[in-house]
């Protein structure tokens, strides 16, 4: 399960989405550990809010250096990036 943190449109027909997801459990504390990733996909461009889930489900993972340019605040949250 993932949580959408932010999305950006690149033109009308391309969308990038940053998500937070469970990355496992800390072996010492047994607490849930979260990671983030950025995904990109072409979309029809009619209603971007309705197209977010398609990007989450079928998007391509972005490399870290591109993800941090698109989502600079998220990259500073202290989460591990899993691109």
C-alpha positions in Angstrom: 0.0 0.0 0.0 1.3 3.5 -0.8 0.4 7.0 0.0 0.6 9.8 -2.7 2.7 12.6 -1.4 2.6 14.9 -4.4 2.1 14.9 -8.1 3.4 17.2 -10.9 2.2 17.5 -14.5 4.8 17.9 -17.2 2.8 19.4 -20.0 -0.7 18.0 -20.3 0.0 14.4 -21.0 2.9 13.3 -18.7 2.6 13.1 -14.9 5.1 12.4 -12.2 3.9 11.1 -8.8 5.8 10.8 -5.5 4.6 8.1 -3.2 5.5 6.9 0.3 5.3 3.2 1.0 6.2 0.6 3.7 9.7 -0.6 3.2 9.8 -3.2 5.9 10.5 -3.2 9.6 13.5 -2.1 11.6 15.1 -5.4 12.9 15.9 -3.9 16.3 12.8 -1.8 17.1 10.3 -3.7 14.9 8.9 -0.3 13.8 7.6 0.2 10.3 10.2 1.8 8.0 9.0 3.9 5.1 10.6 4.8 1.8 9.6 7.0 -1.1 9.8 6.8 -4.9 8.8 8.8 -7.9 7.0 7.4 -10.9 6.3 8.8 -14.3 3.8 7.9 -17.0 1.9 9.3 -19.9 -1.7 10.1 -19.2 -4.7 11.2 -21.3 -4.6 14.6 -19.7 -8.3 15.1 -19.1 -8.4 15.1 -15.3 -5.0 14.8 -13.6 -6.4 14.0 -10.2 -8.3 11.0 -11.7 -5.1 9.8 -13.4 -2.8 9.6 -10.4 -3.7 6.0 -9.6 -2.7 4.9 -13.1 0.7 6.4 -12.6 1.1 4.7 -9.2 0.0 1.4 -10.7 1.8 1.4 -14.0 4.4 4.2 -13.9 8.1 3.9 -14.4 10.4 4.5 -11.5 12.5 7.7 -11.8 16.2 7.8 -10.9 17.0 9.6 -7.7 18.7 12.6 -9.3 15.6 13.4 -11.4 13.2 12.6 -8.5 14.9 15.1 -6.3 14.6 17.8 -8.9 10.9 17.2 -9.3 10.2 16.8 -5.6 12.9 18.7 -3.6 10.9 18.9 -0.4 10.1 15.2 -0.3 13.7 14.4 -0.8 14.5 16.2 2.5 12.0 14.2 4.6 14.6 11.7 5.6 13.0 8.7 3.9 15.1 6.3 1.9 14.6 6.5 -1.9 13.7 3.3 -3.7 13.8 4.2 -7.4 
